[in-house]
Amino acid sequence: MLDLEIVPERSLGCDAWEFVLGMHFSQAVSIIQSQVGTIRGVQVLYSDQNPLSVDLVINMPQDGIRLIFDPVAQRLKIIEIYNMKLVKLRYSGMCFNSPEITPSIEQVEHCFGATHPGLYDSQRHLFALNFRGLSFYFPVDSKFEPGYAHGLGSLQFPNGGSPVVSRTTIYYGSQHQLTRSASGGRCSAPLADLPLSCYRHQLHLRRCDVLRSPTATLGLRLHIYTEAAGARAGSPAARRRVVRFGDSCQAVSRALAAPARLYYKADDKMRIHRPTARRRPPPASDYFFNYFTLGLDVLFDARTHQVKKFVLHTNYPGHYNFNMYHRCEFELNVQPDKCESNALVESLGAVSITAYSKWESVSRALRVCERPVVLNRASSTNTTNPFGSTFCYGYQDMIFEVMSNNYIASITLYQPEGTRPHYAVSSIA
């Protein structure tokens, strides 16, 4: 049985780990992976067809805990303890729920102090006591319902009949709103900022602007934030960085810091689609700088060590790479070359493509390649892909990877080979 400490409006945790409101989904998964053997039977719940309108949930049924993430920001907004019998709970060192201590209304008031009169949900027969950032839910017998108007504490219960907490929620803000969207899959609740304890000396992305000429991509302008240093330590610091095709790996490292991982391409599986007859492998491997918290990969040429490709990830559940990257909040403006009316077309005539655009809207405005390339990812140890194939469509110097639900999984921006400057191999150190 887990012995956990509740911090209202902040977190639920113990000596080994802590789930903090505002943390990214991938950080919560990392905690769970580090507790293999302690946290077991974990379930990830999401909607394949409506990933932006249904909450992203991590359910831990053996511990009676549910972590609810905002589907757009993918950050933790509600921590729910729905089976009080599976955990011990403390507040400021005082235990109020355990096999020996029943979380009755008297016990909650003794531990947390007086509160305002609670709210009653007549449909679910639940009475809620709300503190700032914390709510307790008590099931109330129907015979006591007429007297709930003056608060749960004003009701007279027989000895041993005091209501017991059935569910506890931790959230950010002064009041937990139980309203849901029309589809019923998304619970509205205030979303906390990313906690400073979750920065982990990494850069995080606010927005990515794709820099383009009328027909070609030039680079990226990244609006990023990280932990401030010096006198402003303890608060986030905003930065703006630009990386372009042709930048050296040293220049990219100066702009975006060292990558989270360096990955060498073993082979190029797209080489078969090139028109050239000679397909001998290059003498050296191109390599990626992986920036997981930016949702970005940067590919460098093996000979020139200069940027030749950017990959922007949208991190949708149901994709093979889900949870590897944070979502890249990009904005890509392209001039339309179709006459069909489209909601993506702005007043200036540009097509605005973001991480939330659906492919059917994009393809109605752009003359993309009609026959896609089928991409079926699989690891070297397990050749099966439970999420199925994706489809890659080419347009100018861009490749759109599209999922079966019509959302864009990634966009690859590349510099066509004919436009790259040629360098002698001997001139590269």
Salt bridges, closest charged atoms under 4 A:
ASP3 OD1 - ARG90 NE 2.94
GLU9 OE1 - ARG132 NE 3.08
GLU18 OE1 - ARG10 NH2 3.31
ASP55 OD1 - LYS77 NZ 2.89
ASP70 OD1 - ARG186 NH2 2.86
GLU80 OE1 - ARG66 NH1 2.87
GLU80 OE2 - ARG167 NH1 3.24
ASP121 OD2 - ARG124 NE 2.93
GLU145 OE2 - HIS125 ND1 2.52
ASP209 OD1 - ARG207 NE 3.04
ASP209 OD2 - ARG221 NH1 3.54
ASP209 OD2 - HIS223 NE2 3.01
GLU227 OE1 - HIS201 ND1 3.42
ASP267 OD1 - LYS269 NZ 3.30
ASP268 OD2 - ARG274 NH2 2.76
ASP286 OD2 - LYS308 NZ 2.80
ASP297 OD2 - HIS313 NE2 2.76
ASP301 OD2 - LYS308 NZ 3.68
ASP397 OD1 - ARG212 NH1 3.10
GLU401 OE2 - HIS319 NE2 2.84
GLU401 OE2 - ARG377 NH1 2.47
GLU417 OE2 - ARG274 NH1 3.94
